[in-house]
């Protein structure tokens, strides 16, 4: 069964302030998703980027591409969006290059609705935009919106917060790519949505921007295979080393792992955060 992804990054807006890191982030996500660490094919990625006049992402193109993504019966359909987000009393929206006003974007309720009704087994929605935490929430207009079976939503921030970008990249996507490249891999080398959220959540610590994770699945699918930290044959020898669950094995201090402070991963964002919080 297939694995496809729609990756969207919009820096250029006709009526809104331009952004600086969304196109870079889209290319980073595309590179991280296309191949597993051993070089085998992973996702079939469609890339949409808005870089300037004549090279933009229209509202119509964005909507039709999302509809196409969630059609079919693949194993996984992943939607990633980096760009402007907007909320009002009606609901939340993803803003396209040609949107004149915030509520002219593609509705988050529509995006979630398309995922809910899709016959794809696993539907993943990743949003690196301001107010993206509104996705999957009931609005004043649609009281029945909910997360359907097989749907997972991971957002850069809550509905009240802005998504930080600095030095040509978004903070959330920087950590998301780090997770895909092995930072969130389990002992078998698989990277799941739940592990990605945990990685981002722990890396951000208590900073202002907080990611949100919403899901309705019975088990997590692997989004990427990376190099396993322990050889599988060695892992199977655990029963030889530990005959009883309570048994302990004393190790030489040289075997102690060297851990890296998660905050070091975002050191280049710290000056921005400090000015934000002040």
Phi and psi restraints in degrees (value plus and minus 20) as a CYANA .aco file:
   2 UNK   PHI    -101.4   -61.4
   2 UNK   PSI     142.2   182.2
   3 UNK   PHI    -152.4  -112.4
   3 UNK   PSI      94.0   134.0
   4 UNK   PHI    -147.5  -107.5
   4 UNK   PSI     133.6   173.6
   5 UNK   PHI    -160.3  -120.3
   5 UNK   PSI     120.1   160.1
   6 UNK   PHI    -129.4   -89.4
   6 UNK   PSI      96.6   136.6
   7 UNK   PHI    -135.6   -95.6
   7 UNK   PSI     100.8   140.8
   8 UNK   PHI    -143.0  -103.0
   8 UNK   PSI     111.1   151.1
   9 UNK   PHI    -156.9  -116.9
   9 UNK   PSI     103.6   143.6
  10 UNK   PHI    -144.2  -104.2
  10 UNK   PSI      95.1   135.1
  11 UNK   PHI    -119.5   -79.5
  11 UNK   PSI     -51.0   -11.0
  12 UNK   PHI    -113.8   -73.8
  12 UNK   PSI     108.2   148.2
  13 UNK   PHI    -154.5  -114.5
  13 UNK   PSI     113.7   153.7
  14 UNK   PHI     -91.6   -51.6
  14 UNK   PSI     -56.2   -16.2
  15 UNK   PHI    -140.0  -100.0
  15 UNK   PSI     -20.3    19.7
  16 UNK   PHI    -141.2  -101.2
  16 UNK   PSI     145.0   185.0
  17 UNK   PHI     -81.8   -41.8
  17 UNK   PSI     118.4   158.4
  18 UNK   PHI     -89.6   -49.6
  18 UNK   PSI     136.1   176.1
  19 UNK   PHI    -131.1   -91.1
  19 UNK   PSI     147.2   187.2
  20 UNK   PHI    -139.0   -99.0
  20 UNK   PSI     -39.3     0.7
  21 UNK   PHI    -137.6   -97.6
  21 UNK   PSI     -24.4    15.6
  22 UNK   PHI     -90.6   -50.6
  22 UNK   PSI     -58.7   -18.7
  23 UNK   PHI     -87.4   -47.4
  23 UNK   PSI     -62.6   -22.6
  24 UNK   PHI     -78.8   -38.8
  24 UNK   PSI     -63.2   -23.2
  25 UNK   PHI     -83.2   -43.2
  25 UNK   PSI     -60.3   -20.3
  26 UNK   PHI     -82.1   -42.1
  26 UNK   PSI     -62.0   -22.0
  27 UNK   PHI     -85.6   -45.6
  27 UNK   PSI     -57.8   -17.8
  28 UNK   PHI     -85.0   -45.0
  28 UNK   PSI     -62.0   -22.0
  29 UNK   PHI     -84.7   -44.7
  29 UNK   PSI     -63.7   -23.7
  30 UNK   PHI     -77.4   -37.4
  30 UNK   PSI     -67.0   -27.0
  31 UNK   PHI     -83.9   -43.9
  31 UNK   PSI     -58.0   -18.0
  32 UNK   PHI     -92.0   -52.0
  32 UNK   PSI     -47.7    -7.7
  33 UNK   PHI    -111.8   -71.8
  33 UNK   PSI     -48.8    -8.8
  34 UNK   PHI     -82.6   -42.6
  34 UNK   PSI     -59.4   -19.4
  35 UNK   PHI    -148.4  -108.4
  35 UNK   PSI     127.1   167.1
  36 UNK   PHI     -95.5   -55.5
  36 UNK   PSI     149.6   189.6
  37 UNK   PHI     -84.9   -44.9
  37 UNK   PSI     -41.7    -1.7
  38 UNK   PHI    -109.4   -69.4
  38 UNK   PSI     -13.7    26.3
  39 UNK   PHI      70.6   110.6
  39 UNK   PSI     -25.2    14.8
  40 UNK   PHI     -94.2   -54.2
  40 UNK   PSI     135.3   175.3
  41 UNK   PHI     -87.2   -47.2
  41 UNK   PSI     116.7   156.7
  42 UNK   PHI    -135.4   -95.4
  42 UNK   PSI    -107.3   -67.3
  43 UNK   PHI    -119.9   -79.9
  43 UNK   PSI     124.6   164.6
  44 UNK   PHI    -107.9   -67.9
  44 UNK   PSI      88.8   128.8
  45 UNK   PHI    -124.3   -84.3
  45 UNK   PSI     109.5   149.5
  46 UNK   PHI    -122.8   -82.8
  46 UNK   PSI     106.1   146.1
  47 UNK   PHI    -128.7   -88.7
  47 UNK   PSI     108.5   148.5
  48 UNK   PHI    -142.3  -102.3
  48 UNK   PSI     101.6   141.6
  49 UNK   PHI    -151.5  -111.5
  49 UNK   PSI     121.6   161.6
  50 UNK   PHI    -128.3   -88.3
  50 UNK   PSI      84.1   124.1
  51 UNK   PHI    -129.0   -89.0
  51 UNK   PSI     -39.0     1.0
  52 UNK   PHI     155.8   195.8
  52 UNK   PSI    -199.5  -159.5
  53 UNK   PHI     -80.9   -40.9
  53 UNK   PSI     106.2   146.2
  54 UNK   PHI      68.5   108.5
  54 UNK   PSI     -31.5     8.5
  55 UNK   PHI    -153.0  -113.0
  55 UNK   PSI      36.1    76.1
  56 UNK   PHI    -134.1   -94.1
  56 UNK   PSI     159.8   199.8
  57 UNK   PHI    -139.1   -99.1
  57 UNK   PSI      85.9   125.9
  58 UNK   PHI     -96.3   -56.3
  58 UNK   PSI     139.3   179.3
  59 UNK   PHI     -79.0   -39.0
  59 UNK   PSI     -62.2   -22.2
  60 UNK   PHI     -84.0   -44.0
  60 UNK   PSI     -64.9   -24.9
  61 UNK   PHI     -84.2   -44.2
  61 UNK   PSI     -61.1   -21.1
  62 UNK   PHI     -82.5   -42.5
  62 UNK   PSI     -68.0   -28.0
  63 UNK   PHI     -83.1   -43.1
  63 UNK   PSI     -66.9   -26.9
  64 UNK   PHI     -84.7   -44.7
  64 UNK   PSI     -54.8   -14.8
  65 UNK   PHI     -88.4   -48.4
  65 UNK   PSI     -57.5   -17.5
  66 UNK   PHI     -86.4   -46.4
  66 UNK   PSI     -62.1   -22.1
  67 UNK   PHI     -80.4   -40.4
  67 UNK   PSI     -64.2   -24.2
  68 UNK   PHI     -84.4   -44.4
  68 UNK   PSI     -59.2   -19.2
  69 UNK   PHI     -77.8   -37.8
  69 UNK   PSI     -66.4   -26.4
  70 UNK   PHI    -108.3   -68.3
  70 UNK   PSI     -12.1    27.9
  71 UNK   PHI    -106.9   -66.9
  71 UNK   PSI     145.6   185.6
  72 UNK   PHI      69.0   109.0
  72 UNK   PSI    -188.7  -148.7
  73 UNK   PHI    -156.1  -116.1
  73 UNK   PSI      20.1    60.1
  74 UNK   PHI     -88.9   -48.9
  74 UNK   PSI     150.7   190.7
  75 UNK   PHI     -91.0   -51.0
  75 UNK   PSI     -64.1   -24.1
  76 UNK   PHI    -159.1  -119.1
  76 UNK   PSI     118.1   158.1
  77 UNK   PHI    -146.5  -106.5
  77 UNK   PSI      98.5   138.5
  78 UNK   PHI    -134.5   -94.5
  78 UNK   PSI     108.2   148.2
  79 UNK   PHI    -133.8   -93.8
  79 UNK   PSI     102.4   142.4
  80 UNK   PHI    -139.2   -99.2
  80 UNK   PSI     113.2   153.2
  81 UNK   PHI    -154.1  -114.1
  81 UNK   PSI     109.6   149.6
  82 UNK   PHI    -146.1  -106.1
  82 UNK   PSI     101.0   141.0
  83 UNK   PHI     148.6   188.6
  83 UNK   PSI    -185.9  -145.9
  84 UNK   PHI     -92.4   -52.4
  84 UNK   PSI     121.4   161.4
  85 UNK   PHI    -141.7  -101.7
  85 UNK   PSI     139.8   179.8
  86 UNK   PHI    -170.5  -130.5
  86 UNK   PSI     123.3   163.3
  87 UNK   PHI    -153.9  -113.9
  87 UNK   PSI     130.1   170.1
  88 UNK   PHI    -166.1  -126.1
  88 UNK   PSI    -185.2  -145.2
  89 UNK   PHI     -87.5   -47.5
  89 UNK   PSI     -38.7     1.3
  90 UNK   PHI    -103.7   -63.7
  90 UNK   PSI     -60.9   -20.9
  91 UNK   PHI     146.5   186.5
  91 UNK   PSI    -180.9  -140.9
  92 UNK   PHI    -132.8   -92.8
  92 UNK   PSI     135.3   175.3
  93 UNK   PHI    -163.2  -123.2
  93 UNK   PSI     129.1   169.1
  94 UNK   PHI    -119.2   -79.2
  94 UNK   PSI     107.2   147.2
  95 UNK   PHI    -112.8   -72.8
  95 UNK   PSI     107.5   147.5
  96 UNK   PHI    -110.5   -70.5
  96 UNK   PSI     149.4   189.4
  97 UNK   PHI     -81.3   -41.3
  97 UNK   PSI     -53.2   -13.2
  98 UNK   PHI    -118.6   -78.6
  98 UNK   PSI     -10.2    29.8
  99 UNK   PHI     -90.3   -50.3
  99 UNK   PSI     104.1   144.1
 100 UNK   PHI     -98.6   -58.6
 100 UNK   PSI     -54.7   -14.7
 101 UNK   PHI    -152.4  -112.4
 101 UNK   PSI     144.9   184.9
 102 UNK   PHI     -78.0   -38.0
 102 UNK   PSI     -60.9   -20.9
 103 UNK   PHI    -100.8   -60.8
 103 UNK   PSI     -12.3    27.7
 104 UNK   PHI    -113.6   -73.6
 104 UNK   PSI     -17.3    22.7
 105 UNK   PHI     -97.9   -57.9
 105 UNK   PSI    -192.5  -152.5
 106 UNK   PHI    -104.8   -64.8
 106 UNK   PSI     105.1   145.1
 107 UNK   PHI     -85.1   -45.1
 107 UNK   PSI     115.2   155.2
 108 UNK   PHI     -82.8   -42.8
 108 UNK   PSI     -53.9   -13.9
 109 UNK   PHI     -82.7   -42.7
 109 UNK   PSI     -57.4   -17.4
 110 UNK   PHI     -89.2   -49.2
 110 UNK   PSI     -61.0   -21.0
 111 UNK   PHI     -80.6   -40.6
 111 UNK   PSI     -68.4   -28.4
 112 UNK   PHI     -85.9   -45.9
 112 UNK   PSI     -57.3   -17.3
 113 UNK   PHI     -82.9   -42.9
 113 UNK   PSI     -60.2   -20.2
 114 UNK   PHI     -84.8   -44.8
 114 UNK   PSI     -59.3   -19.3
 115 UNK   PHI     -86.8   -46.8
 115 UNK   PSI     -62.1   -22.1
 116 UNK   PHI     -80.5   -40.5
 116 UNK   PSI     -59.1   -19.1
 117 UNK   PHI    -109.0   -69.0
 117 UNK   PSI     -24.4    15.6
 118 UNK   PHI     -90.4   -50.4
 118 UNK   PSI     128.2   168.2
 119 UNK   PHI    -111.0   -71.0
 119 UNK   PSI     -20.4    19.6
 120 UNK   PHI     -83.1   -43.1
 120 UNK   PSI     121.9   161.9
 121 UNK   PHI     -87.6   -47.6
 121 UNK   PSI     -65.0   -25.0
 122 UNK   PHI    -145.6  -105.6
 122 UNK   PSI     101.8   141.8
 123 UNK   PHI    -134.1   -94.1
 123 UNK   PSI      98.8   138.8
 124 UNK   PHI    -135.6   -95.6
 124 UNK   PSI     106.4   146.4
 125 UNK   PHI    -138.2   -98.2
 125 UNK   PSI      99.0   139.0
 126 UNK   PHI    -138.5   -98.5
 126 UNK   PSI      99.8   139.8
 127 UNK   PHI    -144.4  -104.4
 127 UNK   PSI      96.2   136.2
 128 UNK   PHI    -129.4   -89.4
 128 UNK   PSI      56.0    96.0
 129 UNK   PHI    -169.0  -129.0
 129 UNK   PSI     138.1   178.1
 130 UNK   PHI     -81.8   -41.8
 130 UNK   PSI     121.7   161.7
 131 UNK   PHI      44.3    84.3
 131 UNK   PSI      -2.0    38.0
 132 UNK   PHI     -85.7   -45.7
 132 UNK   PSI     -39.2     0.8
 133 UNK   PHI     -83.3   -43.3
 133 UNK   PSI     -29.0    11.0
 134 UNK   PHI     -89.7   -49.7
 134 UNK   PSI     -41.5    -1.5
 135 UNK   PHI     -78.0   -38.0
 135 UNK   PSI     109.3   149.3
 136 UNK   PHI      66.5   106.5
 136 UNK   PSI     -17.1    22.9
 137 UNK   PHI    -120.1   -80.1
 137 UNK   PSI     127.4   167.4
 138 UNK   PHI     -84.9   -44.9
 138 UNK   PSI     120.7   160.7
 139 UNK   PHI    -132.4   -92.4
 139 UNK   PSI     155.0   195.0
 140 UNK   PHI     -86.1   -46.1
 140 UNK   PSI     -46.9    -6.9
 141 UNK   PHI    -109.0   -69.0
 141 UNK   PSI     -67.0   -27.0
 142 UNK   PHI    -129.0   -89.0
 142 UNK   PSI      77.0   117.0
 143 UNK   PHI     -99.8   -59.8
 143 UNK   PSI     -30.7     9.3
 144 UNK   PHI    -122.1   -82.1
 144 UNK   PSI     -20.3    19.7
 145 UNK   PHI     -83.3   -43.3
 145 UNK   PSI     115.9   155.9
 146 UNK   PHI    -173.7  -133.7
 146 UNK   PSI     154.4   194.4
 147 UNK   PHI    -113.9   -73.9
 147 UNK   PSI      98.2   138.2
 148 UNK   PHI     -95.5   -55.5
 148 UNK   PSI     153.8   193.8
 149 UNK   PHI     -83.3   -43.3
 149 UNK   PSI     112.6   152.6
 150 UNK   PHI      64.1   104.1
 150 UNK   PSI     -13.4    26.6
 151 UNK   PHI    -122.6   -82.6
 151 UNK   PSI     114.6   154.6
 152 UNK   PHI    -150.0  -110.0
 152 UNK   PSI     113.9   153.9
 153 UNK   PHI    -143.3  -103.3
 153 UNK   PSI     108.8   148.8
 154 UNK   PHI    -147.7  -107.7
 154 UNK   PSI     101.4   141.4
 155 UNK   PHI    -140.7  -100.7
 155 UNK   PSI     134.9   174.9
 156 UNK   PHI     -92.0   -52.0
 156 UNK   PSI     -45.2    -5.2
 157 UNK   PHI    -175.5  -135.5
 157 UNK   PSI     152.1   192.1
 158 UNK   PHI     -96.5   -56.5
 158 UNK   PSI     156.0   196.0
 159 UNK   PHI     -87.3   -47.3
 159 UNK   PSI     -42.7    -2.7
 160 UNK   PHI    -109.8   -69.8
 160 UNK   PSI     -31.7     8.3
 161 UNK   PHI    -123.9   -83.9
 161 UNK   PSI     140.8   180.8
 162 UNK   PHI    -116.7   -76.7
 162 UNK   PSI     133.0   173.0
 163 UNK   PHI    -115.4   -75.4
 163 UNK   PSI     105.8   145.8
 164 UNK   PHI    -102.4   -62.4
 164 UNK   PSI     113.1   153.1
 165 UNK   PHI    -150.6  -110.6
 165 UNK   PSI     121.1   161.1
 166 UNK   PHI    -176.7  -136.7
 166 UNK   PSI     125.2   165.2
 167 UNK   PHI      36.4    76.4
 167 UNK   PSI      15.2    55.2
 168 UNK   PHI      62.7   102.7
 168 UNK   PSI      -8.3    31.7
 169 UNK   PHI    -168.1  -128.1
 169 UNK   PSI     134.3   174.3
 170 UNK   PHI    -106.4   -66.4
 170 UNK   PSI     120.8   160.8
 171 UNK   PHI     -79.5   -39.5
 171 UNK   PSI     -66.5   -26.5
 172 UNK   PHI     -79.4   -39.4
 172 UNK   PSI     -68.0   -28.0
 173 UNK   PHI     -88.4   -48.4
 173 UNK   PSI     -55.0   -15.0
 174 UNK   PHI     -75.7   -35.7
 174 UNK   PSI     -65.4   -25.4
 175 UNK   PHI     -94.2   -54.2
 175 UNK   PSI     -53.2   -13.2
 176 UNK   PHI     -83.1   -43.1
 176 UNK   PSI     -65.6   -25.6
 177 UNK   PHI     -85.1   -45.1
 177 UNK   PSI     -59.9   -19.9
 178 UNK   PHI     -79.5   -39.5
 178 UNK   PSI     -59.8   -19.8
 179 UNK   PHI     -85.0   -45.0
 179 UNK   PSI     -64.7   -24.7
 180 UNK   PHI     -84.1   -44.1
 180 UNK   PSI     -53.2   -13.2
 181 UNK   PHI    -101.7   -61.7
 181 UNK   PSI     -10.9    29.1
 182 UNK   PHI     105.4   145.4
 182 UNK   PSI     -32.6     7.4
 183 UNK   PHI     -83.8   -43.8
 183 UNK   PSI     -43.5    -3.5
 184 UNK   PHI    -136.4   -96.4
 184 UNK   PSI      -3.1    36.9
 185 UNK   PHI     -92.1   -52.1
 185 UNK   PSI     125.9   165.9
 186 UNK   PHI    -106.7   -66.7
 186 UNK   PSI    -192.4  -152.4
 187 UNK   PHI     -85.8   -45.8
 187 UNK   PSI     -38.3     1.7
 188 UNK   PHI    -115.2   -75.2
 188 UNK   PSI     -23.4    16.6
 189 UNK   PHI      70.9   110.9
 189 UNK   PSI     -16.0    24.0
 190 UNK   PHI    -104.8   -64.8
 190 UNK   PSI     122.4   162.4
 191 UNK   PHI    -134.5   -94.5
 191 UNK   PSI      95.7   135.7
 192 UNK   PHI    -126.3   -86.3
 192 UNK   PSI     140.4   180.4
 193 UNK   PHI     -77.6   -37.6
 193 UNK   PSI     -60.1   -20.1
 194 UNK   PHI     -83.2   -43.2
 194 UNK   PSI     -60.2   -20.2
 195 UNK   PHI     -88.1   -48.1
 195 UNK   PSI     -55.8   -15.8
 196 UNK   PHI     -83.2   -43.2
 196 UNK   PSI     -66.0   -26.0
 197 UNK   PHI     -80.0   -40.0
 197 UNK   PSI     -65.4   -25.4
 198 UNK   PHI     -79.9   -39.9
 198 UNK   PSI     -61.5   -21.5
 199 UNK   PHI     -81.9   -41.9
 199 UNK   PSI     -66.7   -26.7
 200 UNK   PHI     -87.6   -47.6
 200 UNK   PSI     -63.6   -23.6
 201 UNK   PHI     -79.6   -39.6
 201 UNK   PSI     -66.3   -26.3
 202 UNK   PHI     -89.9   -49.9
 202 UNK   PSI     -54.4   -14.4
 203 UNK   PHI     -89.2   -49.2
 203 UNK   PSI     -56.1   -16.1
 204 UNK   PHI     -94.2   -54.2
 204 UNK   PSI     -44.5    -4.5
 205 UNK   PHI      40.7    80.7
 205 UNK   PSI    -146.5  -106.5
 206 UNK   PHI    -128.4   -88.4
 206 UNK   PSI       4.6    44.6
 207 UNK   PHI     -89.6   -49.6
 207 UNK   PSI     149.7   189.7
 208 UNK   PHI     -81.0   -41.0
 208 UNK   PSI     -68.6   -28.6
 209 UNK   PHI     -93.4   -53.4
 209 UNK   PSI     105.2   145.2
 210 UNK   PHI    -143.0  -103.0
 210 UNK   PSI     106.4   146.4
 211 UNK   PHI     -95.0   -55.0
 211 UNK   PSI     137.0   177.0
 212 UNK   PHI    -143.8  -103.8
 212 UNK   PSI     126.5   166.5
 213 UNK   PHI    -152.2  -112.2
 213 UNK   PSI     102.9   142.9
 214 UNK   PHI    -152.0  -112.0
 214 UNK   PSI     112.3   152.3
 215 UNK   PHI    -172.0  -132.0
 215 UNK   PSI     134.5   174.5
 216 UNK   PHI    -160.0  -120.0
 216 UNK   PSI      54.6    94.6
 217 UNK   PHI    -153.9  -113.9
 217 UNK   PSI     135.8   175.8
 218 UNK   PHI    -107.2   -67.2
 218 UNK   PSI     -48.1    -8.1
 219 UNK   PHI    -175.0  -135.0
 219 UNK   PSI     135.2   175.2
 220 UNK   PHI    -104.3   -64.3
 220 UNK   PSI     122.1   162.1
 221 UNK   PHI    -112.6   -72.6
 221 UNK   PSI     131.8   171.8
 222 UNK   PHI    -103.8   -63.8
 222 UNK   PSI     107.6   147.6
 223 UNK   PHI    -108.1   -68.1
 223 UNK   PSI     -38.5     1.5
 224 UNK   PHI    -184.5  -144.5
 224 UNK   PSI     126.8   166.8
 225 UNK   PHI    -123.7   -83.7
 225 UNK   PSI     105.5   145.5
 226 UNK   PHI    -139.3   -99.3
 226 UNK   PSI     159.1   199.1
 227 UNK   PHI     -85.8   -45.8
 227 UNK   PSI     102.0   142.0
 228 UNK   PHI     -86.3   -46.3
 228 UNK   PSI     116.3   156.3
 229 UNK   PHI     -86.7   -46.7
 229 UNK   PSI     -41.9    -1.9
 230 UNK   PHI    -150.9  -110.9
 230 UNK   PSI     112.6   152.6
 231 UNK   PHI     -78.1   -38.1
 231 UNK   PSI     115.3   155.3
 232 UNK   PHI     -78.8   -38.8
 232 UNK   PSI     -58.3   -18.3
 233 UNK   PHI     -83.7   -43.7
 233 UNK   PSI     -58.4   -18.4
 234 UNK   PHI     -89.0   -49.0
 234 UNK   PSI     -58.0   -18.0
 235 UNK   PHI     -81.7   -41.7
 235 UNK   PSI     -56.1   -16.1
 236 UNK   PHI     -91.0   -51.0
 236 UNK   PSI     -35.0     5.0
 237 UNK   PHI    -100.9   -60.9
 237 UNK   PSI     -21.2    18.8
 238 UNK   PHI     -76.7   -36.7
 238 UNK   PSI     -53.8   -13.8
 239 UNK   PHI     -87.5   -47.5
 239 UNK   PSI     -46.7    -6.7
 240 UNK   PHI     -97.0   -57.0
 240 UNK   PSI     -58.3   -18.3
 241 UNK   PHI     -96.4   -56.4
 241 UNK   PSI     -51.8   -11.8
 242 UNK   PHI    -146.5  -106.5
 242 UNK   PSI      72.5   112.5
 243 UNK   PHI     -93.2   -53.2
 243 UNK   PSI     -46.3    -6.3
 244 UNK   PHI    -143.8  -103.8
 244 UNK   PSI     128.8   168.8
 245 UNK   PHI     -78.8   -38.8
 245 UNK   PSI     -49.3    -9.3
 246 UNK   PHI    -109.8   -69.8
 246 UNK   PSI     -22.3    17.7
 247 UNK   PHI     -91.6   -51.6
 247 UNK   PSI     123.0   163.0
 248 UNK   PHI    -137.3   -97.3
 248 UNK   PSI     128.0   168.0
 249 UNK   PHI    -144.2  -104.2
 249 UNK   PSI      96.5   136.5
 250 UNK   PHI     -98.1   -58.1
 250 UNK   PSI     108.6   148.6
 251 UNK   PHI    -130.9   -90.9
 251 UNK   PSI     131.6   171.6
 252 UNK   PHI     -87.1   -47.1
 252 UNK   PSI     124.8   164.8
 253 UNK   PHI     -74.9   -34.9
 253 UNK   PSI     -43.4    -3.4
 254 UNK   PHI     -86.0   -46.0
 254 UNK   PSI     -36.5     3.5
 255 UNK   PHI    -104.9   -64.9
 255 UNK   PSI     -27.4    12.6
 256 UNK   PHI     -84.6   -44.6
 256 UNK   PSI     111.2   151.2
 257 UNK   PHI     -91.5   -51.5
 257 UNK   PSI     131.3   171.3
 258 UNK   PHI    -118.4   -78.4
 258 UNK   PSI      94.3   134.3
 259 UNK   PHI    -114.4   -74.4
 259 UNK   PSI     127.1   167.1
 260 UNK   PHI    -126.7   -86.7
 260 UNK   PSI     111.1   151.1
 261 UNK   PHI     -77.9   -37.9
 261 UNK   PSI     103.4   143.4
 262 UNK   PHI     -73.8   -33.8
 262 UNK   PSI     -50.7   -10.7
 263 UNK   PHI     -86.5   -46.5
 263 UNK   PSI     -40.3    -0.3
 264 UNK   PHI     -85.6   -45.6
 264 UNK   PSI     -45.7    -5.7
 265 UNK   PHI     -87.9   -47.9
 265 UNK   PSI     -40.0     0.0
 266 UNK   PHI    -139.6   -99.6
 266 UNK   PSI       6.9    46.9
 267 UNK   PHI     -79.9   -39.9
 267 UNK   PSI     -51.7   -11.7
 268 UNK   PHI     -96.6   -56.6
 268 UNK   PSI     -28.1    11.9
 269 UNK   PHI    -118.7   -78.7
 269 UNK   PSI     -30.3     9.7
 270 UNK   PHI     -80.0   -40.0
 270 UNK   PSI     -63.7   -23.7
 271 UNK   PHI     -78.6   -38.6
 271 UNK   PSI     -57.5   -17.5
 272 UNK   PHI     -86.2   -46.2
 272 UNK   PSI     -63.1   -23.1
 273 UNK   PHI     -82.1   -42.1
 273 UNK   PSI     -62.0   -22.0
 274 UNK   PHI     -84.2   -44.2
 274 UNK   PSI     -61.9   -21.9
 275 UNK   PHI     -87.4   -47.4
 275 UNK   PSI     -54.5   -14.5
 276 UNK   PHI     -82.7   -42.7
 276 UNK   PSI     -67.2   -27.2
 277 UNK   PHI     -90.9   -50.9
 277 UNK   PSI     -47.0    -7.0
